[in-house]
């Protein structure tokens, strides 16, 4: 007896889940906007201490990973299993690169005494404290989503290698791709908000 498949239900369920994620980050973006308006000068000052090169590099890394994910889905739909595996592996690798860059960014801030409730941070102006609080919460939450996405993509990669995801059954890979694209889109908003504040 074959496994029951409900591709329409699976796609609908994923879109509903993504909507809840948009609500979560949308609320945080609104909170950021309120404080950004109220503490414009302090936000600008704090943003100058972030590493824009690292932020831009991570943006390029995630956009490239989204392209690789889309190519992996296109390949599996054409029955090109090996090519799909290659692009899925590339996506996972790029996701790991993103996390490594973010680790060094956070480590640098922490080594300078900038982390939640640190004495150095609490000595700054209120707007700067709020900026860094939002920075750690929002980039940390995004990083957690990247980790979860990598776990999901790793499972999809293994399933593709085993032939469980194939030309006739690829909705799970499509849904995983949608999740990964959302993670990338969120970063595309986070990058200018924190690194390009003017």
DRENLUM-918457 format. One record per residue (C-alpha): x, y, z; residue number from 1. Coordinates in steps of 0.1 Angstrom, whole numbers, plus 5000, padded with zeros to 4 digits. Each point is the difference from the previous one (the first is absolute). Layout:
BEGIN
<u: X; v: Y; w: Z; k: NUM>
...
REM end
This chain:
BEGIN
<u: 5000; v: 5000; w: 5000; k: 1>
<u: 5015; v: 5033; w: 4989; k: 2>
<u: 5004; v: 5031; w: 5021; k: 3>
<u: 4971; v: 5024; w: 4998; k: 4>
<u: 5009; v: 5033; w: 4984; k: 5>
<u: 4982; v: 5033; w: 5002; k: 6>
<u: 5022; v: 5024; w: 4981; k: 7>
<u: 4974; v: 5028; w: 5001; k: 8>
<u: 4996; v: 4997; w: 5037; k: 9>
<u: 5038; v: 4999; w: 5005; k: 10>
<u: 5005; v: 5032; w: 4980; k: 11>
<u: 4971; v: 5017; w: 5017; k: 12>
<u: 5013; v: 4990; w: 5035; k: 13>
<u: 5034; v: 5014; w: 4991; k: 14>
<u: 4986; v: 5033; w: 4988; k: 15>
<u: 4980; v: 5003; w: 5033; k: 16>
<u: 5031; v: 4993; w: 5020; k: 17>
<u: 5020; v: 5026; w: 4980; k: 18>
<u: 4973; v: 5025; w: 5007; k: 19>
<u: 5004; v: 4995; w: 5038; k: 20>
<u: 5038; v: 5006; w: 4995; k: 21>
<u: 4993; v: 5032; w: 4981; k: 22>
<u: 4977; v: 5012; w: 5029; k: 23>
<u: 5028; v: 4992; w: 5025; k: 24>
<u: 5027; v: 5019; w: 4982; k: 25>
<u: 4975; v: 5027; w: 4988; k: 26>
<u: 4993; v: 5008; w: 5036; k: 27>
<u: 5037; v: 5003; w: 5007; k: 28>
<u: 5005; v: 5022; w: 4970; k: 29>
<u: 4972; v: 5023; w: 5012; k: 30>
<u: 5016; v: 5002; w: 5035; k: 31>
<u: 5034; v: 5009; w: 4984; k: 32>
<u: 4983; v: 5027; w: 4979; k: 33>
<u: 4984; v: 5016; w: 5031; k: 34>
<u: 5033; v: 5002; w: 5018; k: 35>
<u: 5019; v: 5010; w: 4969; k: 36>
<u: 4978; v: 5031; w: 4996; k: 37>
<u: 5003; v: 5008; w: 5037; k: 38>
<u: 5038; v: 4995; w: 5003; k: 39>
<u: 5012; v: 5008; w: 4965; k: 40>
<u: 5034; v: 5014; w: 5010; k: 41>
<u: 5008; v: 4972; w: 5024; k: 42>
<u: 4990; v: 4973; w: 4975; k: 43>
<u: 5023; v: 5016; w: 4974; k: 44>
<u: 5029; v: 5002; w: 5024; k: 45>
<u: 4996; v: 4963; w: 5011; k: 46>
<u: 4997; v: 4988; w: 4964; k: 47>
<u: 5033; v: 5016; w: 4991; k: 48>
<u: 5017; v: 4974; w: 5023; k: 49>
<u: 4986; v: 4970; w: 4981; k: 50>
<u: 5021; v: 4983; w: 4974; k: 51>
<u: 4983; v: 5010; w: 4967; k: 52>
<u: 5024; v: 4978; w: 4979; k: 53>
<u: 4990; v: 4969; w: 5020; k: 54>
<u: 4963; v: 5010; w: 4997; k: 55>
<u: 5003; v: 5005; w: 4962; k: 56>
<u: 5019; v: 4967; w: 4996; k: 57>
<u: 4973; v: 4982; w: 5019; k: 58>
<u: 4974; v: 5015; w: 4979; k: 59>
<u: 5018; v: 4988; w: 4968; k: 60>
<u: 5004; v: 4966; w: 5016; k: 61>
<u: 4963; v: 4996; w: 5008; k: 62>
<u: 4988; v: 5013; w: 4966; k: 63>
<u: 5023; v: 4975; w: 4983; k: 64>
<u: 4987; v: 4972; w: 5022; k: 65>
<u: 4965; v: 5009; w: 4990; k: 66>
<u: 5010; v: 4997; w: 4964; k: 67>
<u: 5016; v: 4966; w: 5006; k: 68>
<u: 4968; v: 4989; w: 5018; k: 69>
<u: 4979; v: 5010; w: 4971; k: 70>
<u: 5023; v: 4982; w: 4975; k: 71>
<u: 4999; v: 4969; w: 5021; k: 72>
<u: 4962; v: 4999; w: 4998; k: 73>
<u: 5001; v: 5006; w: 4963; k: 74>
<u: 5025; v: 4972; w: 4996; k: 75>
<u: 4980; v: 4974; w: 5019; k: 76>
<u: 4969; v: 5009; w: 4980; k: 77>
<u: 5019; v: 4992; w: 4969; k: 78>
<u: 5012; v: 4967; w: 5015; k: 79>
<u: 5036; v: 5012; w: 5004; k: 80>
<u: 5006; v: 4985; w: 5034; k: 81>
<u: 5038; v: 5005; w: 5001; k: 82>
<u: 4997; v: 5037; w: 4990; k: 83>
<u: 4973; v: 5005; w: 5027; k: 84>
<u: 5022; v: 4984; w: 5026; k: 85>
<u: 5029; v: 5023; w: 4990; k: 86>
<u: 4978; v: 5032; w: 5003; k: 87>
<u: 4985; v: 4988; w: 5033; k: 88>
<u: 5035; v: 4994; w: 5013; k: 89>
<u: 5010; v: 5034; w: 4988; k: 90>
<u: 4971; v: 5016; w: 5018; k: 91>
<u: 5009; v: 4982; w: 5033; k: 92>
<u: 5036; v: 5011; w: 4996; k: 93>
<u: 4991; v: 5036; w: 4995; k: 94>
<u: 4977; v: 4999; w: 5029; k: 95>
<u: 5028; v: 4988; w: 5022; k: 96>
<u: 5023; v: 5028; w: 4986; k: 97>
<u: 4973; v: 5025; w: 5011; k: 98>
<u: 5000; v: 4987; w: 5035; k: 99>
<u: 5038; v: 5000; w: 5002; k: 100>
<u: 5001; v: 5037; w: 4989; k: 101>
<u: 4973; v: 5008; w: 5025; k: 102>
<u: 5019; v: 4982; w: 5028; k: 103>
<u: 5031; v: 5021; w: 4994; k: 104>
<u: 4978; v: 5032; w: 4999; k: 105>
<u: 4984; v: 4992; w: 5033; k: 106>
<u: 5033; v: 4988; w: 5016; k: 107>
<u: 5016; v: 5034; w: 4991; k: 108>
<u: 4971; v: 5019; w: 5016; k: 109>
<u: 5001; v: 4978; w: 5031; k: 110>
<u: 5038; v: 5003; w: 5003; k: 111>
<u: 4995; v: 5038; w: 5001; k: 112>
<u: 4975; v: 4996; w: 5028; k: 113>
<u: 4969; v: 5006; w: 4979; k: 114>
<u: 4974; v: 4974; w: 5008; k: 115>
<u: 4966; v: 5001; w: 5018; k: 116>
<u: 5002; v: 5015; w: 5035; k: 117>
<u: 5038; v: 5004; w: 4999; k: 118>
<u: 5015; v: 5029; w: 5020; k: 119>
<u: 5015; v: 5015; w: 4968; k: 120>
<u: 4966; v: 4999; w: 4982; k: 121>
<u: 4981; v: 5014; w: 5030; k: 122>
<u: 5023; v: 5030; w: 5000; k: 123>
<u: 4989; v: 5010; w: 4965; k: 124>
<u: 4972; v: 5023; w: 4991; k: 125>
<u: 4965; v: 4986; w: 5003; k: 126>
<u: 4995; v: 4999; w: 4962; k: 127>
<u: 5033; v: 4981; w: 4995; k: 128>
<u: 4989; v: 4975; w: 5027; k: 129>
<u: 4967; v: 4995; w: 4981; k: 130>
<u: 5019; v: 4997; w: 4967; k: 131>
<u: 5023; v: 4972; w: 5012; k: 132>
<u: 4971; v: 4983; w: 5019; k: 133>
<u: 4980; v: 4998; w: 4967; k: 134>
<u: 5032; v: 4990; w: 4981; k: 135>
<u: 5007; v: 4970; w: 5022; k: 136>
<u: 4964; v: 4989; w: 5003; k: 137>
<u: 4991; v: 5004; w: 4963; k: 138>
<u: 5033; v: 4986; w: 4985; k: 139>
<u: 5000; v: 4973; w: 5027; k: 140>
<u: 4965; v: 4990; w: 4991; k: 141>
<u: 5009; v: 5000; w: 4963; k: 142>
<u: 5031; v: 4979; w: 5008; k: 143>
<u: 4978; v: 4975; w: 5017; k: 144>
<u: 4978; v: 4998; w: 4969; k: 145>
<u: 5031; v: 4994; w: 4979; k: 146>
<u: 5011; v: 4971; w: 5023; k: 147>
<u: 4965; v: 4985; w: 4998; k: 148>
<u: 5000; v: 5005; w: 4962; k: 149>
<u: 5034; v: 4983; w: 4997; k: 150>
<u: 4987; v: 4970; w: 5020; k: 151>
<u: 4969; v: 4998; w: 4977; k: 152>
<u: 5022; v: 5004; w: 4968; k: 153>
<u: 5024; v: 4973; w: 5013; k: 154>
<u: 4970; v: 4976; w: 5004; k: 155>
<u: 4988; v: 5009; w: 4965; k: 156>
<u: 5035; v: 4994; w: 4986; k: 157>
<u: 5001; v: 4966; w: 5016; k: 158>
<u: 4965; v: 4992; w: 4987; k: 159>
<u: 5010; v: 5010; w: 4965; k: 160>
<u: 5032; v: 4979; w: 5001; k: 161>
<u: 4978; v: 4970; w: 5011; k: 162>
<u: 4976; v: 5007; w: 4971; k: 163>
<u: 4971; v: 5008; w: 5024; k: 164>
<u: 4998; v: 5035; w: 4984; k: 165>
<u: 4999; v: 4996; w: 4962; k: 166>
<u: 4983; v: 5012; w: 4969; k: 167>
<u: 4966; v: 4987; w: 5011; k: 168>
<u: 5002; v: 5010; w: 5037; k: 169>
<u: 5017; v: 5033; w: 5007; k: 170>
<u: 4975; v: 5021; w: 5019; k: 171>
<u: 5019; v: 4996; w: 5032; k: 172>
<u: 5031; v: 5014; w: 4983; k: 173>
<u: 4979; v: 5029; w: 4986; k: 174>
<u: 4986; v: 5008; w: 5034; k: 175>
<u: 5035; v: 4999; w: 5015; k: 176>
<u: 5011; v: 5024; w: 4973; k: 177>
<u: 4972; v: 5024; w: 5008; k: 178>
<u: 5011; v: 5000; w: 5037; k: 179>
<u: 5036; v: 5007; w: 4989; k: 180>
<u: 4990; v: 5028; w: 4977; k: 181>
<u: 4980; v: 5016; w: 5029; k: 182>
<u: 5031; v: 4998; w: 5022; k: 183>
<u: 5020; v: 5017; w: 4973; k: 184>
<u: 4974; v: 5027; w: 4994; k: 185>
<u: 4999; v: 5008; w: 5038; k: 186>
<u: 5038; v: 5006; w: 4998; k: 187>
<u: 4996; v: 5022; w: 4970; k: 188>
<u: 4979; v: 5023; w: 5023; k: 189>
<u: 5022; v: 4996; w: 5030; k: 190>
<u: 5032; v: 5010; w: 4982; k: 191>
<u: 4989; v: 5036; w: 4991; k: 192>
<u: 4982; v: 5005; w: 5033; k: 193>
<u: 5030; v: 4993; w: 5021; k: 194>
<u: 5031; v: 5005; w: 4978; k: 195>
<u: 4989; v: 5029; w: 4977; k: 196>
<u: 4982; v: 5023; w: 5025; k: 197>
<u: 5004; v: 5036; w: 4989; k: 198>
REM end
